[in-house]
Amino acid sequence: MAHRVTLIPGDGIGPELAEATRRVLDASGVAFEWETVDAGEGVIAQYGTPLPEHVLESIKRNRIALKGPITTPVGGGFRSVNVTLRQALGLYANLRPARSIKGLVTRYDDVDLVIVRENTEDLYAGIEHMVGRDAAESIKIITREASERIARFAFEYAVANGRHKVTAVHKANIMKLSDGLFLDSCRTVAAEYNGRIEFEDRIVDNMCMQLVQKPDLYDVLVLPNLYGDIVSDLCAGLVGGLGVAPGANIGPESAVFEPVHGSAPKYAGLDKANPTAMILSGALMLRHLGYPAEATRLEEAVRDVIAEGVSTTYDLGGPAGTAAFADAIVARLSR
Ligand code: NAD
């Protein structure tokens, strides 16, 4: 049976990356039926919104989406499509693996981290106001329910993927109530996995320093929204940057898989952009759908092509365009 997936090509380099990713996934051995729908800057003139209702309906119906980057105009106008999607679909967990790829020049060659970021609350709840003319307040929301839910997601991910340790990251020494509650919630959930998955916690500033100096000490990290946003980019930097960083937003009903990078408008339509992050997001989707062997095979094909260094894109030092890079991966998968 073919899996029906909502494919949102997105803006800028998105359509080229989406096409490359679709071709690679079609060669993965898993059958897909793609329902392509457009969202983003390019549809505002037609629908009056970057996120038309039928796009949301398509994801709700298929429960799985693969999404290219979407341009978010700075300043007024429309809310970020990404934030709206996360809230409308209840995508509470942001999953971002960061694993070294042979052939990319980075400080370490053995990084293998998984960042699990709470996606719905914290300072990103969007509750802020001016206090008079010259002061502003943003409210940080942390609840036991959301904190235990994200901690459970991290532990379940660890169990399902053969990982051995979860580290909760916080600033409970200063924000004793909000981050204290997050830490307490993680400890409560950790007790359920006692003896199966190791648990520890780190203060976020110390965590950043340790990740830069000794990333091999860590495995799965679970963080509230803001620290998760920052630390996951730090980890992407450890393994070669945003061009190779995949991501997933997962909720109880549906999941949206997308590269971490943006729409890189200056490269749009030039067949130059690196499709690695979106293809690896496709591998996360395969795993989520219950195809771990196919996901690993796809990841290995991407890694082999990068290690070979012949058919890679400009940013990895190679001469190939987006489509040729995808061709090389498809060729490996077909061997
Ligand atoms: P960006 O990620 O688009 O670009 C940052 C730098 O990385 C640029 O030099 C770009 O050319 C390069 N780059 C990014 N992806 C690449 C790829 N796959 N291959 C090769 N080079 C790549 O970030 P930005 O310039 O800050 O944002 C551009 C637009 O994207 C903005 O409108 C922003 O809001 C949006 N954005 C969307 C998402 C998303 O949809 N998930 C995420 C981040 C930014």
Residues whose N, C-alpha, C, O or C-beta is under 5 A from the ligand:
A	BS01	NAD	G68 P69 I70 T71 T72 P73 G243 P259 V260 H261 G262 S263 A264 A273 N274 D315
